[in-house]
């Protein structure tokens, strides 16, 4: 599964930590690529061309960015593994 999931991140990013904790809670394997924000990689620029920021989760070649949206995405795609968010949106 690590081939399906790639996380572009920086170790000190609290937003990236949110995504890493979510992946760990779900028990998902992923490939972590540490970014140097002073010298952004071509992959980061390709996957997040508008904001050019981390974290970016790449799932099956498609980028998901913005950490809260990424957490929601992970929770919805892997629903069968310990749900993190309530099923009732109001709750």
PyMOL commands that set and color helices and strands:
alter all, ss='L'
color gray80, all
select helices_A, chain A and resi 14-26+42-47+67-77
alter helices_A, ss='H'
color red, helices_A
select strands_A, chain A and resi 5-9+31-34+56-59+62-65
alter strands_A, ss='S'
color yellow, strands_A
deselect
rebuild
show_as cartoon
